[in-house]
Amino acid sequence: ILNLWCLLLVGLDAAGKTTILYKLKLGEIVTTIPTIGFNVETVEYKNICFTVWDVGGQDKIRPLWRHYFQNTQGLIFVVDSNDRERIQEGAAVLQKMLLEDELQDAVLLLFANKQDLPNAMAISEMTDNGMFKPLVLHKELVCMRDSIGYQMNFQNVK
């Protein structure tokens, strides 16, 4: 193993964070329950070892996220693109996080999850209305249910 990375996987509750974590770890979709606290797994991908911290996204848990910022090299922020009522909330939470000194050097990967659902907001729609525009460098669709795009995006973290 050539490299060891510490990644923080966050987003609003029910965005699909734990599903992403175990898809990366096990290569399959698993049944999950809401995360109260955190899950941590080590994922090996192309000679890189990632320690991935998946932290619950409920509003009462979010203040605890800061305890995971130290030594975070990559931040994966997951958005439920099908939950149009909360996308703006997710953008605000992410923008607040990015002001934290401990995350200034972290690589950001924005996952627009659940793109397979009929009401899903396209990434272009998220960026065109200004919610995520300053943050998005790559416009790639991600859906963990059928694995569209997740490998390409995960590869971009390194």
N, C-alpha and C positions, 0 to 999 in steps of 0.2 A: 504494500500500500504506500503510495507516494505522498499523499496529502491527507490531512485531517481538518475538516471544516465543522464549525458549529453553526447550525441553522435554527432560526426561530420561526415557527409556523403559527401565524395568528390570523385573526379575522373575526367578524361577528359570529355569534352563535349560529349553528346550523348552516354554515357556509360550505362545509365539506372537508374541513381540515384533517380530521382523523381518518376519513376515507382516503385522502391523498397520502397521508403518512403510511398507512398499511398497504396501499397499492404500491408505493415505492419499496416498502420493506418486503412484502410477500408476493408482489406481482399479481394480486387479485383483489377484488372488491370484497370487503368483509362487512358484516352487520355491526353498526356502532351505536353507542348511546351517547347522550350529551356528556361532554368532558367537564367534570368538576375537578379542577386541579390541572394536571398535566399528564401527558404520555411522553415518553422519551424512547427513541429507538436509534440504533446505529444502522445506517444504510450504506452499502458498498455499491459504487457505481463507477465503472471505468477507472479503476485504480485510485479512486478517491473514497475516503471514508467520511461520511457525514454523520454527525450526531444531531438528530432532529428533535427539537423540543416542540411539542404540540400542546398549546396552552388553551384552556377553555375560553370561549369568547363572550360569555354572558356579561352584561354591563357591570354587574357587581364584582366580577373576577378581573376585569380589564385593568384596574389599578395595580394588580399584582404582576402584570406583564413586565414592569420595569425591573423586577428582580431577575429577569432572564436576559436583560440587555447586555450585561457585561460579557465580553468575549464573543459576542454574536458577530459572525462574519457575513452571514447572509440572512436576509429577512424575506420570508415568503408570506405575502399577504393574500388571503383567499377571499374573494367576493362571490356571493351567491348571485349570479347574474340573472336569475329568475325571480329574485325578490326585489322587484323594482321599488317598493316602498322603503327599502332600507339601504339601497346602494349609496345614496347621498350620505347617510350616517357612516357607512363604511369608509367612504372617501375622507370624511372629516376625522375619523379615528386614525386613519393612516397618516394623514397630513400632520396631525398632532404628534404621532410617534416619531415622525421623521425630524422633528425639532430636537429630539433628545440627543445630547452630546455623545452618549455611548453608542449610538447607531449611525453616527456621521460617516463612518468608513464602511458600513455594511452594504453589501450588494442587495438591491431590491428586485424581487421577482413578484409581479402581480399576476395572480391566477384569477381569471374570470371563469369560475366554475359553473357547471350545470348548463352549458351551452346547448345541450340536446333537448332541453325543455322548451315548449312552444312559446312561453312568455319571456324567454331569456333576452336580456338587453345585449346587443352586439357591442364588442369592444369599441368599434367606431362611434357608436352612440354614446358610450361612456366618456370617450375622449372629446368628441365634438361638442358636447355640452359643458365641457370644462371641468368635470368632476375629477378625472384622473389625468387630464391632458399633460400637466407638467411632469407626470411620473412615468408615463408609458413610452418606452423606447422601441419595443417590439410589439406588433399587433398580432398575437397568436391566440387562437381560441383553445380553451382547455375544457375538457369534459372528462371527469374521472370515471363516469359510468361506462364509457366505451373507449377510454384511454386516448382520445384524440388530443394530440398536442402535448401531453404531459411529459413525455420523454424528451422532446425537443426543448421544452422550457426548463426542465430539470438540468439538462445539459448546459444551458446558458448560465446557470448559477456558477459553475466552475469557471 
